[in-house]
Amino acid sequence: VFNNNQEDFDGDGQGDLCDLDGQNNFTLTAYDETCIGKSNGRLRIDVIADFDYQVHVLGPNGYDRNYTMDHQGLEIENLGAGTYLICISSDTDPNFERCFTTVLEAPEPMTVQSFVDPSNHILQLDVSGAANYEVTLNGISYQYSQKDRPEILLKEGANVLQVTSTIPCQGSYNELVYLDTE
């Protein structure tokens, strides 16, 4: 290894700190939008080899930006949901370019379907879009995850139902469920 006391991940004889085209030189981390249309997604590029880099990013809705990056990496903020192409180059080697594609997502809106089984006094809910949500029925709250299909006992007469996601921007669902006693 040219650079003693360094790892050589790709076995090319050049230590990782000085290996521009090393297979593990770049790490790309994508952070999704927290809410639909909020444009608060992020991309983080971490780098091992100590060079000056140029980063070209293409994304949805005409997103086309150029950045510079050094050994401290780069964080790109305020990104909307969509597919991004990130290409990294360096003047150190004009033939070098490494490109990555990643997708930033946004949470889906929460949708709720309720089904009443009047003979058993059961309210069944089918919730999608929310990974975790809270169901409040007549002032009593229950916590669920998307894989759950809750069945909740209804009282006779009027029942006040509210379903909210743990991510407020996914919306809420309200329903007055009347269970007839006859």
C-alpha positions in Angstrom: 0.0 0.0 0.0 1.4 3.4 -1.0 0.1 5.0 2.1 1.2 3.0 5.2 -1.2 2.5 8.1 -4.3 3.0 5.9 -6.9 0.5 4.8 -7.1 -0.3 1.1 -10.7 -1.3 0.6 -10.5 -1.9 -3.2 -7.0 -3.5 -3.0 -5.5 -1.3 -5.7 -2.4 -0.5 -3.6 -3.5 3.0 -2.7 -4.7 3.8 0.8 -8.3 4.9 1.1 -7.5 8.4 2.3 -5.7 9.1 -1.1 -7.9 6.8 -3.3 -10.1 9.1 -5.4 -11.9 6.2 -7.1 -12.0 3.8 -4.1 -15.2 1.8 -4.0 -16.0 3.0 -0.5 -14.9 6.6 -0.9 -18.5 8.0 -1.0 -21.5 7.4 1.2 -24.8 8.9 0.1 -27.6 9.2 2.7 -31.1 10.4 1.7 -33.6 11.9 4.2 -37.2 12.0 3.0 -39.6 14.8 3.2 -41.5 14.9 6.5 -44.7 16.1 4.8 -46.1 16.2 1.3 -45.0 19.4 -0.5 -42.8 20.6 2.4 -39.5 20.3 0.4 -37.5 19.6 3.5 -35.8 16.5 2.2 -32.0 16.3 2.4 -29.0 14.5 0.8 -25.8 13.9 2.7 -22.6 12.9 0.9 -19.7 11.7 3.1 -16.3 11.2 1.6 -13.1 9.4 2.8 -10.4 10.6 0.3 -9.1 14.1 0.8 -9.7 15.9 -2.5 -11.7 18.8 -3.8 -14.8 17.6 -5.7 -17.5 19.0 -7.9 -21.0 17.7 -7.3 -23.8 18.0 -10.0 -27.3 17.2 -8.9 -30.3 16.8 -11.2 -33.8 16.3 -9.7 -37.5 16.8 -10.2 -39.1 20.0 -11.4 -36.0 21.2 -13.2 -33.7 21.0 -10.2 -30.1 21.4 -11.6 -27.4 22.5 -9.2 -23.6 22.4 -8.9 -21.8 22.3 -5.6 -18.2 22.0 -4.4 -17.2 19.5 -1.7 -14.1 18.7 0.2 -13.2 15.9 2.7 -15.9 17.2 5.1 -18.6 16.1 2.7 -21.7 18.0 1.6 -25.3 18.4 2.8 -28.0 19.5 0.4 -31.2 20.7 2.0 -34.7 21.8 1.1 -35.3 19.1 -1.5 -38.7 17.9 -2.7 -39.8 14.4 -3.2 -38.6 12.7 -6.4 -35.6 11.0 -8.1 -32.2 12.7 -7.9 -29.1 12.0 -10.0 -25.9 12.9 -8.2 -22.6 12.9 -10.1 -19.3 13.6 -8.4 -16.1 14.5 -10.2 -12.7 16.0 -9.3 -10.1 18.1 -11.2 -7.5 15.7 -9.7 -8.5 13.2 -12.4 -10.5 14.6 -15.3 -11.6 11.0 -16.3 -13.1 10.4 -12.9 -16.9 10.6 -12.4 -19.1 8.6 -10.0 -22.9 8.9 -10.2 -25.6 7.8 -7.9 -29.4 7.8 -8.2 -31.6 8.1 -5.2 -35.3 8.7 -4.5 -36.6 11.1 -1.8 -40.1 10.2 -0.7 -42.9 12.0 1.1 -45.5 10.4 3.4 -48.8 9.5 1.8 -51.9 11.1 3.0 -53.7 9.1 5.7 -56.9 7.4 4.5 -59.4 5.8 6.8 -62.3 3.4 6.1 -64.6 2.5 8.9 -66.9 -0.5 9.0 -69.6 -1.1 11.6 -70.8 -4.5 12.7 -74.0 -3.5 14.5 -74.9 -6.9 15.7 -71.6 -7.2 17.7 -71.3 -3.5 18.4 -67.8 -3.4 16.7 -66.2 -0.6 14.7 -63.4 -1.9 12.5 -60.9 0.5 10.9 -58.8 0.1 7.8 -56.1 2.9 7.9 -53.5 3.4 5.2 -50.8 6.0 4.6 -49.9 6.4 8.2 -47.2 4.3 9.8 -48.5 5.0 13.3 -51.8 6.6 14.3 -54.1 7.3 17.3 -57.7 6.4 17.4 -59.9 8.3 19.9 -63.4 6.9 20.4 -65.6 8.7 22.9 -62.6 10.3 24.6 -60.6 7.1 25.0 -57.4 6.9 22.9 -55.7 3.9 21.4 -52.3 3.7 19.6 -51.9 1.6 16.5 -49.5 0.9 13.6 -50.3 0.5 9.9 -50.2 -3.3 10.1 -53.0 -3.2 12.7 -56.7 -3.5 11.8 -58.4 -2.3 15.0 -61.7 -3.6 16.2 -63.2 -1.3 18.9 -66.3 -1.8 20.9 -69.0 0.8 20.3 -71.6 2.0 22.8 -75.2 2.3 22.0 -76.2 5.7 20.6 -73.7 8.3 19.3 -70.0 7.5 19.2 -67.4 10.2 18.4 -64.5 8.9 16.4 -61.3 10.7 15.5 -58.2 9.1 13.8 -54.9 11.1 13.7 -51.5 10.3 12.3 -48.4 10.7 14.4 -47.3 13.0 11.5 -49.8 15.9 11.7 -49.6 16.9 8.1 -51.1 13.5 7.0 -54.5 14.7 8.1 -57.1 13.5 10.5 -60.4 11.6 10.1 -63.5 12.4 12.1 -66.8 10.5 12.1 -69.9 10.3 14.2 -71.0 6.7 14.4 -74.5 6.1 15.6 -75.3 2.6 16.8 -79.1 2.0 16.8 -80.3 0.1 19.8 -83.2 -1.5 17.9 
